[in-house]
């Protein structure tokens, strides 16, 4: 057994039978690799955060916010936002409801829009280090081309609530940390680290080198509640329409499935992700 194999075995649970099923490097090309190119200009996107709770959470997490636009007739929790903004040194501008609607292109902006860098993406190593600092096995969600920002926001929200240490998304053909994602995540995107990588398959290899087991999601997989979901886990959630890419699928150590009893043969990506994530939490809680 080579050095890398020994490293991965030593970083997994001793005697874990899953090790024998580990799938390593695939030599087959994937047609999607050429699409996943690095776009450095996307590393620090300047976006807007829309809605009261997302803005409050962003301020609490000390995210870089330049200006906060507030409906001049708004009341209630707006006072909390104003106080936090003053403490963080953000500029506050009072504008009309119509102005906020035009800025955000939303009618349900709740009277507040914050402008600034929505996120500074992290490295995979940062997510692994976070798990280590908490004394926990890594629990990482890998989103393979989740295009709908509402789905990505919902996945981030559930991941943060279920104890995941971070999310990995591709730089191409994927929703990014936009204002819509922040709003849908109800502020969870301010707390959960997100790594944006040029190639998901290569990211999986990096996780494997650090002793993480990769679980894909597919209708032909083992029923999710019968699988061993303890230990270091990377959970892959496929795209809304096509599921996981072929190369990503081949790199998974195990496949998980959900029972479907109705006439519809699939679940929404964020709904399915939530079920899988909470099964991981359930098993970890009982361990």
Helices and strands as residue ranges (DSSP letters): H 3-10, G 17-21, G 33-35, G 40-42, E 46-50, H 52-60, E 65-71, H 78-88, E 91-95, H 97-104, E 112-117, H 124-133, E 139-144, H 149-161, E 166-170, H 179-184, G 188-190, E 194-197, H 200-209, E 213-223, G 224-226, E 233-238, H 246-251, E 254-257, H 269-286
